[in-house]
Amino acid sequence: MPTTQSRIIHRRLTIVAFLPLLITLITGSMYSLLILLDIDAIWILKMHTGNFLILNLQPFYSPVIGISSLLALISGLFLFPKSKKT
């Protein structure tokens, strides 16, 4: 696969994976900090698992995050230059 095509595929995959990963990262960190302060914020935990008030994506949220992360990782590996044998 040509390098430019690999970069295009990688960029598209990372754009798709970015927002769910960012939401998971922020809500997980916030929940951990609030638990340390003895504040039980169940709504943050629900957002962390994909329940966004009226939009409940819990059955799909974790698999989408996992698969998109793996695909972005694999496509990123194709961007490494190939070693030349001498």
Backbone as JSON Lines, residues from 0, in Angstrom:
{"i":0,"aa":"M","n":[0.85,-1.17,0.0],"ca":[0.0,0.0,0.0],"c":[0.9,1.24,0.0]}
{"i":1,"aa":"P","n":[0.65,2.19,-0.89],"ca":[1.47,3.4,-0.9],"c":[1.34,4.19,0.4]}
{"i":2,"aa":"T","n":[2.4,4.91,0.72],"ca":[2.43,5.63,1.99],"c":[1.33,6.67,2.09]}
{"i":3,"aa":"T","n":[1.06,7.4,1.02],"ca":[0.02,8.43,1.09],"c":[-1.35,7.83,1.34]}
{"i":4,"aa":"Q","n":[-1.63,6.68,0.74],"ca":[-2.91,6.02,0.97],"c":[-3.0,5.51,2.41]}
{"i":5,"aa":"S","n":[-1.89,5.01,2.94],"ca":[-1.86,4.57,4.33],"c":[-2.13,5.72,5.28]}
{"i":6,"aa":"R","n":[-1.55,6.88,4.98],"ca":[-1.77,8.05,5.83],"c":[-3.22,8.51,5.79]}
{"i":7,"aa":"I","n":[-3.83,8.47,4.62],"ca":[-5.23,8.88,4.49],"c":[-6.13,7.94,5.3]}
{"i":8,"aa":"I","n":[-5.89,6.64,5.16],"ca":[-6.7,5.66,5.92],"c":[-6.5,5.86,7.41]}
{"i":9,"aa":"H","n":[-5.25,6.04,7.83],"ca":[-4.96,6.24,9.26],"c":[-5.63,7.5,9.8]}
{"i":10,"aa":"R","n":[-5.56,8.58,9.05],"ca":[-6.21,9.83,9.5],"c":[-7.71,9.66,9.65]}
{"i":11,"aa":"R","n":[-8.34,8.98,8.72],"ca":[-9.8,8.78,8.81],"c":[-10.17,7.9,10.0]}
{"i":12,"aa":"L","n":[-9.38,6.87,10.24],"ca":[-9.66,6.0,11.38],"c":[-9.47,6.73,12.71]}
{"i":13,"aa":"T","n":[-8.43,7.55,12.78],"ca":[-8.19,8.25,14.05],"c":[-9.23,9.34,14.3]}
{"i":14,"aa":"I","n":[-9.76,9.93,13.25],"ca":[-10.82,10.92,13.42],"c":[-12.06,10.25,14.01]}
{"i":15,"aa":"V","n":[-12.38,9.05,13.51],"ca":[-13.55,8.32,14.02],"c":[-13.33,7.88,15.47]}
{"i":16,"aa":"A","n":[-12.11,7.47,15.8],"ca":[-11.82,6.95,17.13],"c":[-11.6,8.05,18.17]}
{"i":17,"aa":"F","n":[-11.31,9.25,17.74],"ca":[-10.9,10.32,18.65],"c":[-11.99,10.71,19.66]}
{"i":18,"aa":"L","n":[-13.16,11.03,19.21],"ca":[-14.2,11.55,20.11],"c":[-14.63,10.54,21.17]}
{"i":19,"aa":"P","n":[-14.96,9.28,20.81],"ca":[-15.32,8.33,21.89],"c":[-14.18,8.1,22.88]}
{"i":20,"aa":"L","n":[-12.95,8.05,22.39],"ca":[-11.82,7.87,23.3],"c":[-11.64,9.07,24.22]}
{"i":21,"aa":"L","n":[-11.83,10.26,23.68],"ca":[-11.71,11.47,24.5],"c":[-12.79,11.52,25.57]}
{"i":22,"aa":"I","n":[-14.02,11.19,25.2],"ca":[-15.11,11.17,26.18],"c":[-14.84,10.15,27.28]}
{"i":23,"aa":"T","n":[-14.37,8.97,26.89],"ca":[-14.06,7.93,27.88],"c":[-12.92,8.36,28.79]}
{"i":24,"aa":"L","n":[-11.92,8.97,28.24],"ca":[-10.77,9.43,29.03],"c":[-11.19,10.5,30.03]}
{"i":25,"aa":"I","n":[-11.93,11.48,29.58],"ca":[-12.33,12.6,30.45],"c":[-13.3,12.13,31.54]}
{"i":26,"aa":"T","n":[-14.32,11.36,31.16],"ca":[-15.3,10.93,32.16],"c":[-14.69,9.94,33.15]}
{"i":27,"aa":"G","n":[-13.79,9.08,32.71],"ca":[-13.13,8.15,33.64],"c":[-12.26,8.88,34.64]}
{"i":28,"aa":"S","n":[-11.53,9.88,34.16],"ca":[-10.69,10.67,35.07],"c":[-11.53,11.48,36.05]}
{"i":29,"aa":"M","n":[-12.6,12.1,35.53],"ca":[-13.46,12.9,36.4],"c":[-14.11,12.03,37.47]}
{"i":30,"aa":"Y","n":[-14.58,10.84,37.08],"ca":[-15.23,9.96,38.04],"c":[-14.25,9.53,39.14]}
{"i":31,"aa":"S","n":[-13.03,9.21,38.76],"ca":[-12.02,8.81,39.75],"c":[-11.72,9.94,40.72]}
{"i":32,"aa":"L","n":[-11.6,11.15,40.21],"ca":[-11.34,12.3,41.08],"c":[-12.51,12.58,42.01]}
{"i":33,"aa":"L","n":[-13.73,12.47,41.48],"ca":[-14.91,12.74,42.32],"c":[-15.09,11.67,43.39]}
{"i":34,"aa":"I","n":[-14.74,10.43,43.1],"ca":[-14.82,9.37,44.12],"c":[-13.84,9.66,45.25]}
{"i":35,"aa":"L","n":[-12.65,10.18,44.91],"ca":[-11.68,10.54,45.95],"c":[-12.22,11.64,46.86]}
{"i":36,"aa":"L","n":[-13.08,12.5,46.31],"ca":[-13.68,13.59,47.09],"c":[-15.0,13.18,47.73]}
{"i":37,"aa":"D","n":[-15.31,11.88,47.7],"ca":[-16.56,11.33,48.24],"c":[-17.8,11.91,47.57]}
{"i":38,"aa":"I","n":[-17.72,12.17,46.29],"ca":[-18.87,12.61,45.5],"c":[-19.21,11.48,44.56]}
{"i":39,"aa":"D","n":[-20.43,10.97,44.68],"ca":[-20.85,9.86,43.83],"c":[-21.62,10.42,42.64]}
{"i":40,"aa":"A","n":[-20.97,10.51,41.51],"ca":[-21.57,11.06,40.3],"c":[-21.85,9.92,39.33]}
{"i":41,"aa":"I","n":[-22.99,9.28,39.52],"ca":[-23.36,8.14,38.69],"c":[-23.54,8.56,37.23]}
{"i":42,"aa":"W","n":[-23.98,9.77,36.99],"ca":[-24.22,10.22,35.62],"c":[-22.92,10.26,34.82]}
{"i":43,"aa":"I","n":[-21.79,10.54,35.47],"ca":[-20.5,10.52,34.76],"c":[-20.13,9.08,34.42]}
{"i":44,"aa":"L","n":[-20.39,8.16,35.32],"ca":[-20.12,6.75,35.05],"c":[-20.98,6.24,33.9]}
{"i":45,"aa":"K","n":[-22.23,6.7,33.84],"ca":[-23.1,6.3,32.73],"c":[-22.58,6.86,31.4]}
{"i":46,"aa":"M","n":[-22.12,8.1,31.41],"ca":[-21.53,8.66,30.19],"c":[-20.27,7.89,29.8]}
{"i":47,"aa":"H","n":[-19.5,7.49,30.79],"ca":[-18.27,6.75,30.56],"c":[-18.53,5.42,29.83]}
{"i":48,"aa":"T","n":[-19.68,4.84,30.09],"ca":[-20.02,3.56,29.46],"c":[-20.92,3.7,28.24]}
{"i":49,"aa":"G","n":[-21.24,4.92,27.84],"ca":[-21.98,5.12,26.59],"c":[-23.44,5.49,26.73]}
{"i":50,"aa":"N","n":[-23.9,5.82,27.91],"ca":[-25.29,6.23,28.1],"c":[-25.33,7.76,28.15]}
{"i":51,"aa":"F","n":[-25.75,8.38,27.04],"ca":[-25.76,9.83,26.92],"c":[-27.2,10.35,27.03]}
{"i":52,"aa":"L","n":[-27.71,10.34,28.26],"ca":[-29.05,10.82,28.58],"c":[-30.11,10.16,27.7]}
{"i":53,"aa":"I","n":[-30.53,10.79,26.62],"ca":[-31.59,10.21,25.79],"c":[-31.06,9.23,24.76]}
{"i":54,"aa":"L","n":[-29.75,9.22,24.55],"ca":[-29.13,8.33,23.57],"c":[-28.3,7.29,24.32]}
{"i":55,"aa":"N","n":[-28.81,6.05,24.34],"ca":[-28.12,4.98,25.07],"c":[-27.37,4.09,24.08]}
{"i":56,"aa":"L","n":[-26.04,4.24,24.05],"ca":[-25.2,3.47,23.14],"c":[-24.39,2.39,23.87]}
{"i":57,"aa":"Q","n":[-24.79,2.05,25.09],"ca":[-24.01,1.13,25.9],"c":[-23.72,-0.21,25.23]}
{"i":58,"aa":"P","n":[-24.65,-0.82,24.5],"ca":[-24.31,-2.11,23.88],"c":[-23.23,-2.0,22.8]}
{"i":59,"aa":"F","n":[-23.09,-0.83,22.19],"ca":[-22.17,-0.66,21.07],"c":[-20.92,0.13,21.41]}
{"i":60,"aa":"Y","n":[-20.95,0.89,22.48],"ca":[-19.9,1.87,22.77],"c":[-18.53,1.23,23.01]}
{"i":61,"aa":"S","n":[-18.47,0.26,23.88],"ca":[-17.18,-0.39,24.17],"c":[-16.61,-1.13,22.97]}
{"i":62,"aa":"P","n":[-17.4,-1.93,22.24],"ca":[-16.83,-2.57,21.05],"c":[-16.36,-1.58,19.99]}
{"i":63,"aa":"V","n":[-17.1,-0.49,19.81],"ca":[-16.69,0.52,18.82],"c":[-15.36,1.15,19.23]}
{"i":64,"aa":"I","n":[-15.21,1.47,20.5],"ca":[-13.95,2.05,20.98],"c":[-12.81,1.06,20.79]}
{"i":65,"aa":"G","n":[-13.03,-0.19,21.17],"ca":[-11.98,-1.19,21.05],"c":[-11.58,-1.46,19.6]}
{"i":66,"aa":"I","n":[-12.56,-1.67,18.74],"ca":[-12.27,-1.96,17.33],"c":[-11.63,-0.77,16.64]}
{"i":67,"aa":"S","n":[-12.16,0.43,16.87],"ca":[-11.57,1.6,16.22],"c":[-10.15,1.87,16.71]}
{"i":68,"aa":"S","n":[-9.88,1.6,17.98],"ca":[-8.52,1.77,18.5],"c":[-7.56,0.77,17.86]}
{"i":69,"aa":"L","n":[-8.0,-0.48,17.75],"ca":[-7.15,-1.49,17.13],"c":[-6.89,-1.18,15.65]}
{"i":70,"aa":"L","n":[-7.93,-0.75,14.94],"ca":[-7.74,-0.42,13.53],"c":[-6.81,0.77,13.35]}
{"i":71,"aa":"A","n":[-6.94,1.77,14.22],"ca":[-6.04,2.92,14.14],"c":[-4.6,2.5,14.46]}
{"i":72,"aa":"L","n":[-4.43,1.61,15.41],"ca":[-3.09,1.11,15.75],"c":[-2.48,0.34,14.59]}
{"i":73,"aa":"I","n":[-3.27,-0.55,14.0],"ca":[-2.77,-1.36,12.88],"c":[-2.44,-0.47,11.68]}
{"i":74,"aa":"S","n":[-3.32,0.49,11.39],"ca":[-3.03,1.37,10.25],"c":[-1.82,2.25,10.54]}
{"i":75,"aa":"G","n":[-1.6,2.59,11.79],"ca":[-0.42,3.37,12.15],"c":[0.86,2.58,11.99]}
{"i":76,"aa":"L","n":[0.78,1.26,12.19],"ca":[1.96,0.43,12.01],"c":[2.42,0.4,10.55]}
{"i":77,"aa":"F","n":[1.49,0.56,9.62],"ca":[1.85,0.6,8.21],"c":[2.59,1.88,7.84]}
{"i":78,"aa":"L","n":[2.58,2.87,8.7],"ca":[3.27,4.12,8.42],"c":[4.75,4.05,8.74]}
{"i":79,"aa":"F","n":[5.19,3.04,9.5],"ca":[6.61,2.9,9.8],"c":[7.38,2.55,8.54]}
{"i":80,"aa":"P","n":[8.53,3.13,8.37],"ca":[9.31,2.79,7.17],"c":[9.82,1.35,7.25]}
{"i":81,"aa":"K","n":[9.84,0.72,6.1],"ca":[10.33,-0.65,6.05],"c":[11.85,-0.63,6.07]}
{"i":82,"aa":"S","n":[12.42,-1.55,6.81],"ca":[13.89,-1.61,6.89],"c":[14.44,-2.2,5.58]}
{"i":83,"aa":"K","n":[15.56,-1.67,5.17],"ca":[16.2,-2.16,3.95],"c":[17.27,-3.17,4.33]}
{"i":84,"aa":"K","n":[17.2,-4.32,3.69],"ca":[18.2,-5.35,3.94],"c":[19.43,-5.07,3.1]}
{"i":85,"aa":"T","n":[20.6,-5.16,3.69],"ca":[21.83,-4.88,2.95],"c":[22.56,-6.15,2.58]}
